[in-house]
Amino acid sequence: MKNYFYNFYKAWQNLIKFKKLSKNDKQIVFYAETSADWAWLDLIIEHLSKLNKKVIRITSDPNDDYNSLKNVFYIGYGSPRTILFNTLDVKIFVMTLADLNSYYLKKSIHPVNYFYIFHSIMSTHRVYNEHAFDAYDTIFCTGNHQILEIRKTEKIYGLPKKNLEQHGYARLDSLINAKRNFKKLSTNKKKSISVLIAPSWGVGSLVNNNLDKIIQILIGSNINVTLRLHPMTKRHYPNLSNQINKKYQSSGKFNFDSNIASVTSLVNADTMISEWSGSAFEYAFAMEKPVIFIDTDPKIHNPSWQKIQIPCFEEYTRSKVGKIISQNDLDKIPEVINQFLKHKEKWSSIISKLREQTVFNIGQSGKIGAELICKSLDKKN
């Protein structure tokens, strides 16, 4: 309770400080709802700094590592944030938060250029809400599929055309760099097979569909298992991680990764097991390793998604970056993993080629994003 009141006071204090900044000092503002959002924003900010552009960070996360730094304002999740959004007087506002203007976070009474940065490579019309992107002025797209989907959405709903930029995907670029710099395990030691299980959240999540059975099958086949839960799963089931850890830690084959931004578990895994999670494509494209997709019900947050009449990226790409396994065939998982390992080079080649065809500006998203923001700022001035 003490922390609540302290954070509430700090949020109001920061709101006042932010409003006192001159317009020149807050032309470019980035917002993170949680500290994890910076994984999609940091590369652009770094390149803006190289271009001598001042950037203000706003965060709602009380545990954000940036909170103690200059030009960072903690604003919380309550009324100070709502007021900030309603009264923003900046030129460019950048975030990964969808559904602007749909709920209580509204567009400002002042003219602001709203930039949206995707935190997933997946399609725009099924896993997001129906009007998730209607309020944005500029959208940084990860690949051509998102441009086609948004343009079709604008046409069907009679929306004005947005600025759709060929940006790329910062999280992927960061993972590729991390993989390149990561110190690999000693090749002198025989490394046993390791699998990362990364469920999505919601009805179709592995958490609700045979997660226990999958872990048991893997451990029973002498395969090391690392489990990484989605933040929304952790929010809805706060005790789940402790329950699972307690159940399997004595096997010596189970590890729980509480850090969703962790690179270690990704690099060390021979494959990932998921269902409809966007992280599966991040893993495949960054590590150039195939994924096992358990065929659960797809994640649908837009019941009207079929209006767009475009197949979803996550639907037609899963079979290209791995294998889809029915819930009736879970016992086949160990054999599929062995086949993956036998044909590592083949899978690496297939996945890297698909990555180049699918994602814009591999390795350049930070630079491209910063340049596009500067170009937009110059137009406004």
HUJO-V596493 format. One record per pair of residues at least 12 apart in sequence whose C-alpha atoms are under 6 Angstrom apart, sorted by sequence separation. I is the first residue (numbers start at 1). J is the second residue. If there is no record, write none. Layout:
<<I & J> <I & J>>
This chain:
<<58 & 72> <60 & 74> <56 & 71> <57 & 72> <58 & 73> <59 & 74> <60 & 75> <58 & 74> <59 & 75> <60 & 76> <60 & 77> <273 & 291> <275 & 293> <272 & 291> <273 & 292> <274 & 293> <275 & 294> <86 & 106> <88 & 108> <92 & 112> <96 & 116> <271 & 291> <273 & 293> <86 & 107> <87 & 108> <89 & 110> <91 & 112> <92 & 113> <93 & 114> <94 & 115> <95 & 116> <96 & 117> <86 & 108> <87 & 109> <91 & 113> <93 & 115> <95 & 117> <96 & 118> <114 & 136> <82 & 105> <85 & 108> <114 & 137> <115 & 138> <116 & 139> <117 & 140> <113 & 137> <115 & 139> <138 & 162> <141 & 165> <137 & 162> <138 & 163> <139 & 164> <140 & 165> <141 & 166> <142 & 167> <29 & 55> <31 & 57> <33 & 59> <138 & 164> <141 & 167> <142 & 168> <28 & 55> <29 & 56> <30 & 57> <31 & 58> <32 & 59> <33 & 60> <34 & 61> <140 & 167> <142 & 169> <29 & 57> <31 & 59> <226 & 254> <35 & 64> <194 & 223> <224 & 253> <225 & 254> <226 & 255> <227 & 256> <228 & 257> <193 & 223> <194 & 224> <195 & 225> <196 & 226> <197 & 227> <198 & 228> <200 & 230> <226 & 256> <227 & 257> <292 & 322> <294 & 324> <295 & 325> <321 & 351> <194 & 225> <196 & 227> <290 & 321> <291 & 322> <292 & 323> <293 & 324> <294 & 325> <295 & 326> <201 & 233> <290 & 322> <294 & 326> <99 & 132> <98 & 132> <100 & 135> <14 & 73> <289 & 348> <288 & 348> <11 & 74> <27 & 90> <30 & 93> <288 & 351> <11 & 75> <27 & 91> <28 & 92> <29 & 93> <30 & 94> <31 & 95> <11 & 76> <30 & 95> <12 & 80> <285 & 355> <196 & 269> <195 & 269> <194 & 269> <195 & 270> <197 & 272> <199 & 274> <194 & 270> <195 & 271> <196 & 272> <197 & 273> <198 & 274> <195 & 272> <200 & 277> <204 & 296> <204 & 297> <204 & 298> <172 & 282> <176 & 286> <175 & 286> <172 & 286> <40 & 170> <40 & 171> <39 & 171> <120 & 278> <127 & 299> <129 & 301> <130 & 302> <127 & 300> <128 & 301> <129 & 302> <126 & 300> <127 & 301> <126 & 301> <126 & 302> <126 & 305> <125 & 305> <123 & 312> <123 & 313> <173 & 363> <122 & 313> <168 & 359> <122 & 314> <168 & 360> <167 & 360> <168 & 361> <170 & 365> <168 & 365> <167 & 365> <143 & 358> <143 & 359> <142 & 359> <143 & 360> <142 & 360> <47 & 367> <44 & 366> <48 & 370> <43 & 366> <47 & 370> <44 & 369> <44 & 370>>
